[in-house]
Amino acid sequence: MNSDPSPGRSLFRGLTRKCPNCGEGKLFASYLKPRESCAHCRESFAGLDADDGPAWLTVGAVTITVVPLLFILESSGHYAYAVEMLIVVPLTIALVLLLLPLTKGFFISALWLLSRKPNS
């Protein structure tokens, strides 16, 4: 267990939904509910509330992906609106459900890094 992980490593651990300190324990108790502390190293996650940041980042990332696809489908002229929606709506929902836990883990990890006291 590394007692002082680098910021990049801690952020990557957050993206993988692991403890930003040890990288072993799970960051979430369920889909989006963070644990109170790491089961492996006992690092506390109390007060690390990601709030709306992960949702905004997820919406931005999904929009950057889905809107160009919708323009491509529309400009091709081969598909009816209903078919386009049958493609775009499930893709949008799937991307949001996939990215939201990752961005929330990243934000919690970033908040954990910001809350750490520098070594004296």
Backbone as a chain_set.jsonl record, in Angstrom:
{"seq": "MNSDPSPGRSLFRGLTRKCPNCGEGKLFASYLKPRESCAHCRESFAGLDADDGPAWLTVGAVTITVVPLLFILESSGHYAYAVEMLIVVPLTIALVLLLLPLTKGFFISALWLLSRKPNS", "coords": {"N": [[0.845, -1.178, 0.0], [0.691, 2.1, -0.918], [1.654, 4.906, 0.858], [1.53, 7.546, 0.148], [0.074, 8.394, -2.461], [0.49, 9.506, -5.861], [-0.968, 12.494, -7.35], [-2.05, 11.989, -9.945], [-2.278, 9.2, -9.948], [-4.099, 8.856, -7.856], [-6.377, 10.139, -8.93], [-6.85, 8.486, -11.137], [-7.463, 6.134, -9.794], [-9.876, 6.93, -8.674], [-11.41, 7.149, -11.009], [-11.595, 4.461, -11.626], [-13.243, 3.659, -9.666], [-12.204, 3.003, -7.187], [-10.621, 3.2, -3.937], [-9.054, 6.309, -3.422], [-6.753, 6.494, -1.923], [-5.536, 3.913, -1.255], [-6.202, 2.254, -3.396], [-7.33, -0.231, -3.324], [-9.752, -0.772, -1.852], [-13.324, -0.517, -2.408], [-14.923, 2.367, -3.737], [-17.606, 2.981, -3.816], [-20.683, 2.093, -2.229], [-22.983, 1.296, -3.435], [-24.542, 1.77, -6.653], [-24.254, 4.697, -7.047], [-23.76, 5.568, -4.485], [-21.505, 6.704, -2.223], [-19.086, 5.094, -0.08], [-18.688, 5.35, 3.49], [-16.131, 5.054, 4.466], [-12.983, 3.592, 3.464], [-12.872, 0.103, 3.101], [-10.536, -1.277, 3.126], [-8.177, 0.337, 3.789], [-9.212, 2.066, 5.63], [-9.532, 4.8, 5.149], [-11.226, 7.837, 5.448], [-14.145, 8.99, 3.8], [-15.84, 10.94, 4.426], [-17.621, 13.956, 4.106], [-16.854, 14.434, 1.513], [-18.477, 15.445, -0.826], [-19.637, 15.161, -3.978], [-21.669, 16.43, -5.302], [-23.196, 18.283, -7.904], [-21.282, 18.274, -9.891], [-20.248, 15.833, -11.208], [-22.53, 15.123, -12.706], [-22.847, 17.294, -14.484], [-20.442, 17.103, -15.943], [-20.801, 14.587, -17.094], [-23.11, 15.024, -18.673], [-22.056, 16.877, -20.498], [-20.046, 15.304, -21.777], [-21.587, 13.234, -22.906], [-23.24, 14.708, -24.596], [-21.378, 15.753, -26.423], [-20.781, 13.425, -27.725], [-23.248, 12.314, -28.666], [-24.769, 14.285, -30.083], [-23.298, 14.968, -32.521], [-23.563, 12.442, -33.762], [-26.328, 12.334, -34.11], [-26.658, 14.466, -35.917], [-25.259, 13.404, -38.11], [-26.825, 11.134, -38.706], [-29.217, 12.442, -39.358], [-28.473, 14.08, -41.511], [-27.845, 12.218, -43.419], [-30.232, 11.317, -44.421], [-31.401, 8.861, -44.729], [-32.844, 7.656, -42.752], [-35.861, 7.39, -40.875], [-37.41, 9.662, -38.517], [-38.254, 8.271, -36.235], [-36.657, 5.975, -36.263], [-34.154, 7.127, -35.956], [-34.438, 8.122, -33.357], [-34.757, 5.718, -32.013], [-32.195, 4.824, -32.127], [-30.609, 6.897, -30.989], [-31.715, 7.608, -28.422], [-31.564, 5.223, -26.664], [-28.76, 4.952, -26.768], [-27.911, 7.35, -25.586], [-28.958, 7.077, -22.965], [-27.568, 4.757, -22.145], [-24.885, 5.665, -22.248], [-24.934, 7.71, -20.298], [-25.554, 6.215, -17.975], [-23.284, 4.628, -17.887], [-21.11, 6.461, -17.715], [-21.601, 8.156, -15.489], [-21.022, 6.968, -12.829], [-18.247, 6.784, -13.123], [-17.364, 9.447, -13.481], [-18.24, 10.502, -11.076], [-16.667, 9.08, -9.255], [-14.176, 10.089, -10.03], [-14.496, 12.815, -9.333], [-14.881, 12.599, -6.525], [-12.419, 11.559, -5.822], [-10.78, 13.717, -6.606], [-11.706, 15.672, -4.819], [-10.912, 14.44, -2.462], [-8.131, 14.575, -2.765], [-7.796, 17.376, -2.669], [-8.565, 17.86, -0.062], [-6.59, 16.861, 1.524], [-3.949, 17.317, 3.84], [-0.887, 19.056, 3.428], [2.303, 17.449, 3.777], [4.208, 18.053, 6.671]], "CA": [[0.0, 0.0, 0.0], [1.452, 3.336, -1.024], [1.103, 5.84, 1.838], [1.392, 8.88, -0.441], [-0.078, 8.229, -3.91], [0.585, 10.722, -6.674], [-2.298, 12.994, -7.737], [-2.535, 11.275, -11.123], [-2.671, 7.847, -9.548], [-5.33, 8.971, -7.061], [-7.483, 10.452, -9.844], [-7.129, 7.27, -11.912], [-8.162, 5.218, -8.89], [-11.255, 7.397, -8.6], [-12.072, 6.754, -12.262], [-11.856, 3.022, -11.572], [-14.148, 3.491, -8.526], [-11.449, 2.443, -6.061], [-10.174, 4.168, -2.942], [-7.953, 7.121, -3.954], [-5.571, 6.351, -1.088], [-4.866, 2.612, -1.387], [-6.511, 1.62, -4.673], [-7.832, -1.588, -3.094], [-11.149, -0.773, -1.422], [-14.318, 0.069, -3.311], [-15.315, 3.734, -3.402], [-19.061, 3.073, -3.737], [-21.425, 1.007, -1.597], [-23.92, 0.88, -4.479], [-24.289, 2.407, -7.951], [-23.711, 6.05, -6.88], [-23.665, 5.92, -3.062], [-20.142, 6.486, -1.742], [-18.901, 4.509, 1.25], [-18.229, 6.284, 4.524], [-14.678, 4.908, 4.545], [-12.446, 2.462, 2.705], [-12.852, -1.14, 3.862], [-9.171, -1.806, 3.132], [-7.22, 1.191, 4.511], [-9.989, 2.866, 6.586], [-9.53, 6.231, 4.809], [-12.581, 8.381, 5.536], [-14.65, 9.763, 2.669], [-16.854, 11.845, 4.969], [-17.505, 15.341, 3.668], [-16.454, 14.526, 0.101], [-19.727, 15.446, -1.581], [-19.379, 15.578, -5.358], [-22.811, 17.261, -5.694], [-23.641, 18.288, -9.299], [-20.151, 18.262, -10.823], [-20.228, 14.663, -12.088], [-23.664, 15.155, -13.639], [-22.538, 18.264, -15.541], [-19.39, 16.537, -16.789], [-21.408, 13.492, -17.856], [-23.977, 15.619, -19.703], [-21.172, 17.435, -21.528], [-19.404, 14.229, -22.539], [-22.606, 12.538, -23.7], [-23.671, 15.633, -25.648], [-20.318, 15.792, -27.436], [-20.828, 12.158, -28.454], [-24.54, 11.988, -29.271], [-25.25, 15.309, -31.02], [-22.752, 14.744, -33.868], [-24.176, 11.245, -34.335], [-27.669, 12.708, -34.553], [-26.495, 15.256, -37.144], [-24.866, 12.483, -39.189], [-28.012, 10.354, -39.073], [-30.199, 13.334, -39.982], [-27.993, 14.571, -42.81], [-27.804, 11.13, -44.402], [-31.554, 11.262, -45.032], [-31.813, 7.477, -44.938], [-33.594, 7.123, -41.622], [-37.02, 8.136, -40.367], [-37.16, 10.218, -37.181], [-38.461, 7.227, -35.229], [-35.468, 5.119, -36.271], [-33.077, 7.921, -35.349], [-34.662, 8.153, -31.913], [-34.492, 4.373, -31.499], [-30.738, 4.708, -32.027], [-30.005, 7.937, -30.145], [-32.194, 7.607, -27.032], [-30.9, 4.184, -25.871], [-27.337, 5.26, -26.677], [-27.769, 8.415, -24.591], [-29.2, 6.496, -21.639], [-26.457, 3.853, -21.833], [-23.684, 6.456, -21.972], [-25.094, 8.376, -18.999], [-25.436, 5.204, -16.923], [-21.898, 4.161, -17.856], [-20.154, 7.509, -17.348], [-21.878, 8.847, -14.23], [-20.209, 6.484, -11.707], [-16.832, 7.081, -13.366], [-17.105, 10.86, -13.206], [-18.419, 10.734, -9.641], [-15.446, 8.582, -8.625], [-13.124, 11.061, -10.326], [-14.729, 14.011, -8.518], [-14.617, 12.28, -5.12], [-10.962, 11.454, -5.711], [-10.23, 15.077, -6.665], [-12.03, 16.309, -3.542], [-10.044, 13.81, -1.465], [-6.802, 15.179, -2.933], [-7.843, 18.765, -2.203], [-8.781, 17.913, 1.386], [-5.404, 16.357, 2.23], [-3.026, 18.309, 4.388], [0.482, 18.818, 2.968], [3.212, 16.91, 4.799], [5.024, 19.092, 7.311]], "C": [[0.886, 1.235, 0.0], [0.836, 4.366, -0.085], [0.89, 7.23, 1.262], [1.269, 8.761, -1.958], [0.019, 9.564, -4.64], [-0.821, 11.199, -7.039], [-2.875, 12.257, -8.947], [-3.019, 9.881, -10.794], [-3.974, 7.885, -8.75], [-6.54, 9.257, -7.948], [-7.854, 9.24, -10.691], [-7.872, 6.25, -11.056], [-9.621, 5.631, -8.726], [-12.043, 7.022, -9.843], [-12.421, 5.272, -12.276], [-12.72, 2.644, -10.374], [-13.496, 2.762, -7.358], [-11.046, 3.562, -5.114], [-9.003, 4.975, -3.494], [-6.662, 6.988, -3.152], [-4.83, 5.048, -1.365], [-5.113, 1.933, -2.728], [-7.084, 0.224, -4.541], [-9.33, -1.609, -2.782], [-12.064, -0.124, -2.443], [-14.731, 1.444, -2.808], [-16.82, 3.85, -3.166], [-19.653, 1.848, -3.054], [-22.467, 0.445, -2.565], [-23.613, 1.709, -5.725], [-23.667, 3.798, -7.832], [-23.549, 6.468, -5.419], [-22.25, 5.637, -2.565], [-20.13, 5.849, -0.349], [-18.464, 5.6, 2.224], [-16.706, 6.256, 4.642], [-14.265, 3.682, 3.744], [-12.406, 1.226, 3.602], [-11.434, -1.691, 3.992], [-8.232, -0.978, 3.999], [-7.886, 2.096, 5.544], [-9.924, 4.372, 6.346], [-10.974, 6.728, 4.793], [-12.916, 9.182, 4.278], [-15.731, 10.742, 3.126], [-16.58, 13.272, 4.503], [-17.072, 15.518, 2.227], [-17.7, 14.393, -0.767], [-19.48, 16.009, -2.972], [-20.495, 16.463, -5.912], [-23.125, 17.149, -7.186], [-22.51, 18.198, -10.319], [-20.12, 17.059, -11.748], [-21.363, 14.658, -13.109], [-23.389, 16.116, -14.789], [-21.473, 17.72, -16.489], [-19.944, 15.419, -17.666], [-22.291, 14.029, -18.974], [-23.129, 16.194, -20.833], [-20.55, 16.365, -22.4], [-20.405, 13.502, -23.431], [-23.084, 13.424, -24.842], [-22.653, 15.69, -26.776], [-20.333, 14.53, -28.289], [-22.111, 12.001, -29.267], [-24.985, 13.006, -30.317], [-24.614, 15.158, -32.405], [-23.33, 13.499, -34.548], [-25.574, 11.56, -34.86], [-27.614, 13.542, -35.831], [-26.121, 14.367, -38.335], [-26.069, 11.668, -39.654], [-29.026, 11.214, -39.826], [-29.744, 13.774, -41.369], [-27.921, 13.469, -43.859], [-29.147, 10.981, -45.11], [-32.093, 9.861, -45.238], [-32.766, 6.954, -43.867], [-34.774, 8.025, -41.277], [-36.685, 8.642, -38.967], [-37.287, 9.149, -36.097], [-37.244, 6.308, -35.137], [-34.288, 5.852, -35.643], [-33.221, 7.949, -33.836], [-34.426, 6.784, -31.283], [-32.991, 4.103, -31.382], [-30.199, 5.645, -30.948], [-30.444, 7.847, -28.682], [-31.562, 6.479, -26.21], [-29.391, 4.422, -25.72], [-27.078, 6.325, -25.615], [-27.935, 7.866, -23.177], [-28.038, 5.596, -21.23], [-25.187, 4.625, -21.485], [-23.77, 7.163, -20.624], [-24.911, 7.37, -17.867], [-24.015, 4.67, -16.796], [-20.955, 5.22, -17.287], [-20.384, 8.124, -15.971], [-21.097, 8.285, -13.037], [-18.717, 6.789, -11.882], [-16.513, 8.531, -13.034], [-17.303, 11.18, -11.726], [-17.206, 10.225, -8.872], [-14.282, 9.53, -8.83], [-13.275, 12.302, -9.445], [-14.449, 13.745, -7.044], [-13.119, 12.166, -4.887], [-10.306, 12.832, -5.738], [-10.51, 15.827, -5.363], [-11.172, 15.737, -2.419], [-8.639, 14.398, -1.549], [-6.769, 16.602, -2.388], [-7.981, 18.87, -0.686], [-7.567, 17.452, 2.183], [-4.527, 17.503, 2.696], [-1.629, 18.029, 3.841], [1.348, 18.314, 4.121], [4.083, 18.021, 5.36], [6.382, 18.559, 7.681]], "O": [[1.751, 1.372, 0.864], [-0.35, 4.677, -0.194], [0.139, 8.021, 1.834], [2.241, 8.997, -2.675], [-0.33, 10.612, -4.097], [-1.763, 10.406, -7.039], [-4.064, 11.938, -8.968], [-4.048, 9.433, -11.301], [-4.849, 7.042, -8.945], [-7.609, 8.684, -7.742], [-9.034, 8.989, -10.937], [-8.793, 5.584, -11.528], [-10.504, 4.777, -8.647], [-13.205, 6.624, -9.752], [-13.423, 4.871, -12.868], [-12.914, 1.461, -10.09], [-14.147, 2.005, -6.637], [-11.127, 4.739, -5.464], [-8.043, 4.386, -3.991], [-5.589, 7.332, -3.649], [-3.638, 5.063, -1.674], [-4.303, 1.11, -3.155], [-7.306, -0.445, -5.55], [-10.082, -2.377, -3.382], [-11.636, 0.712, -3.239], [-14.871, 1.66, -1.604], [-17.266, 4.712, -2.409], [-19.201, 0.721, -3.26], [-22.791, -0.742, -2.516], [-22.531, 2.288, -5.831], [-22.641, 4.057, -8.461], [-23.227, 7.625, -5.15], [-21.833, 4.481, -2.491], [-21.048, 6.046, 0.448], [-17.939, 6.638, 1.821], [-16.069, 7.281, 4.884], [-15.094, 2.843, 3.393], [-11.953, 1.305, 4.744], [-11.167, -2.495, 4.885], [-7.552, -1.531, 4.864], [-7.196, 2.821, 6.261], [-10.23, 5.149, 7.251], [-11.842, 6.101, 4.186], [-12.095, 9.941, 3.764], [-16.452, 11.304, 2.302], [-15.437, 13.729, 4.509], [-16.937, 16.65, 1.762], [-17.941, 13.345, -1.367], [-19.154, 17.186, -3.128], [-20.283, 17.174, -6.895], [-23.303, 16.041, -7.692], [-22.777, 18.057, -11.512], [-19.979, 17.227, -12.96], [-21.173, 14.236, -14.249], [-23.667, 15.794, -15.944], [-21.594, 17.863, -17.705], [-19.597, 15.317, -18.842], [-22.226, 13.542, -20.103], [-23.458, 16.012, -22.005], [-20.523, 16.495, -23.624], [-20.101, 13.19, -24.583], [-23.311, 12.933, -25.947], [-23.021, 15.676, -27.95], [-19.937, 14.565, -29.454], [-22.063, 11.599, -30.43], [-25.532, 12.616, -31.348], [-25.34, 15.217, -33.398], [-23.559, 13.496, -35.757], [-25.954, 11.1, -35.937], [-28.431, 13.35, -36.731], [-26.62, 14.567, -39.442], [-26.304, 11.529, -40.855], [-29.621, 10.77, -40.808], [-30.549, 13.833, -42.298], [-27.936, 13.752, -45.057], [-29.196, 10.565, -46.267], [-33.14, 9.689, -45.862], [-33.418, 5.927, -44.057], [-34.696, 9.25, -41.374], [-35.787, 8.118, -38.308], [-36.505, 9.133, -35.147], [-36.85, 5.91, -34.04], [-33.516, 5.264, -34.886], [-32.233, 7.813, -33.114], [-33.951, 6.694, -30.151], [-32.576, 3.237, -30.611], [-29.42, 5.227, -30.092], [-29.612, 7.997, -27.788], [-31.054, 6.759, -25.124], [-28.815, 4.129, -24.672], [-26.132, 6.212, -24.835], [-27.131, 8.166, -22.295], [-27.572, 5.665, -20.093], [-24.49, 4.277, -20.532], [-22.786, 7.21, -19.885], [-24.193, 7.642, -16.905], [-23.591, 4.298, -15.701], [-20.094, 4.905, -16.466], [-19.425, 8.575, -15.344], [-20.541, 9.077, -12.277], [-18.01, 7.024, -10.903], [-15.509, 8.815, -12.382], [-16.608, 12.037, -11.181], [-16.761, 10.877, -7.928], [-13.49, 9.755, -7.916], [-12.296, 12.784, -8.876], [-13.84, 14.58, -6.376], [-12.609, 12.626, -3.865], [-9.375, 13.088, -4.974], [-9.641, 16.54, -4.861], [-10.752, 16.469, -1.523], [-8.025, 14.688, -0.522], [-5.811, 16.986, -1.717], [-7.558, 19.862, -0.092], [-7.524, 17.638, 3.399], [-4.39, 18.523, 2.02], [-1.219, 16.869, 3.794], [1.158, 18.694, 5.276], [4.63, 18.831, 4.612], [7.204, 19.293, 8.23]]}, "num_chains": 1, "name": "protein.A"}
